[in-house]
Amino acid sequence: MKCPKCETGVLKPVRVNSVEVDQCSACRGVWFDEPELSVLLGCEKRELKVLSGRQNERLDHKHGDCPRDSTRLTRMCSSLNPDVVVDVCPTCHGIWLDGGELQKLVSE
């Protein structure tokens, strides 16, 4: 799958515990199928280190399309941290987090 934000990277599977998500090889953003993000938010921060990435301000305000079904992603503030804008597919309910945003959602 092609990255919905940077459009240059390829989404590659990454396994964290029993959950497999897709991470961009270029911008390090992560695609979560429903309910993968909810499951991983219950993990400890050290377990999620493999999904770490740096924030790319150039991509923060960019709109993207769902890598699963090409529906335009809807941008909304996270209920866990209103400073994090998540991109949600209104069709399949998958969630895209830009690089570095997962770390902002995981509690210390």
C-alpha positions in Angstrom: 0.0 0.0 0.0 1.1 3.5 -0.7 1.4 6.1 2.1 -1.6 8.4 2.3 0.4 11.4 3.5 3.9 11.5 2.0 2.9 9.5 -1.1 6.5 8.4 -1.6 6.8 5.7 1.1 5.3 2.2 1.1 3.3 0.8 4.1 5.1 -2.2 5.5 3.7 -4.5 8.2 5.1 -4.2 11.7 4.1 -6.5 14.5 3.7 -5.3 18.1 2.8 -8.1 20.4 -0.1 -9.8 18.6 -1.1 -6.8 16.5 0.1 -6.1 13.0 0.0 -2.5 11.7 1.3 -0.8 8.6 4.1 1.8 8.8 5.4 4.1 6.1 9.0 3.4 5.2 9.6 7.1 4.5 7.6 9.3 6.9 7.1 6.7 9.7 3.4 7.4 9.9 1.2 4.4 10.9 -2.0 2.9 9.6 -4.3 1.2 12.1 -7.1 -1.0 11.0 -10.1 -1.0 13.4 -9.5 -1.8 16.4 -5.7 -2.0 16.3 -5.0 1.5 17.8 -7.3 0.8 20.8 -5.4 -2.4 21.5 -2.0 -0.8 21.2 -2.9 2.1 23.4 -3.1 -0.4 26.2 0.6 -1.4 25.7 3.5 0.1 27.6 5.4 2.9 25.8 8.6 0.8 25.5 6.6 -1.9 23.6 5.7 0.7 21.0 9.2 2.0 20.4 9.4 0.1 17.1 6.7 2.4 15.8 8.4 5.6 16.8 8.9 8.4 14.3 9.6 12.1 14.1 7.0 14.6 13.5 7.0 16.1 10.0 5.3 19.5 10.0 5.0 19.5 6.3 2.6 16.6 6.6 0.6 17.8 9.6 -2.0 19.7 7.6 -2.0 17.5 4.5 -5.2 15.6 3.6 -4.8 12.0 2.5 -6.9 9.1 1.2 -7.5 5.8 2.9 -4.8 3.2 1.9 -7.5 0.5 2.1 -10.4 1.9 0.1 -9.2 5.3 -1.2 -11.9 7.3 0.7 -10.8 10.8 1.7 -9.6 10.7 5.3 -11.4 12.9 7.8 -9.2 14.9 10.1 -10.2 15.3 13.8 -8.6 16.0 17.2 -7.9 13.0 19.3 -10.0 12.6 22.5 -6.8 11.5 24.3 -4.8 14.5 23.3 -6.5 17.4 21.5 -3.1 18.5 20.2 -3.0 15.4 18.0 -5.0 15.4 14.8 -5.8 11.9 13.6 -7.0 11.0 10.1 -9.9 8.6 10.1 -11.5 6.7 7.3 -15.3 7.2 7.4 -15.8 4.0 5.5 -13.5 1.3 7.1 -12.9 3.3 10.3 -9.1 2.9 10.0 -6.9 5.5 11.6 -3.7 7.2 10.3 -1.2 8.8 12.7 1.6 10.8 11.3 5.1 10.0 12.5 5.5 10.9 16.2 1.8 11.2 17.0 1.5 7.7 18.6 4.0 8.7 21.2 1.9 11.7 22.1 -1.1 9.5 22.6 0.6 6.9 24.8 0.5 7.7 28.5 3.8 7.8 30.4 
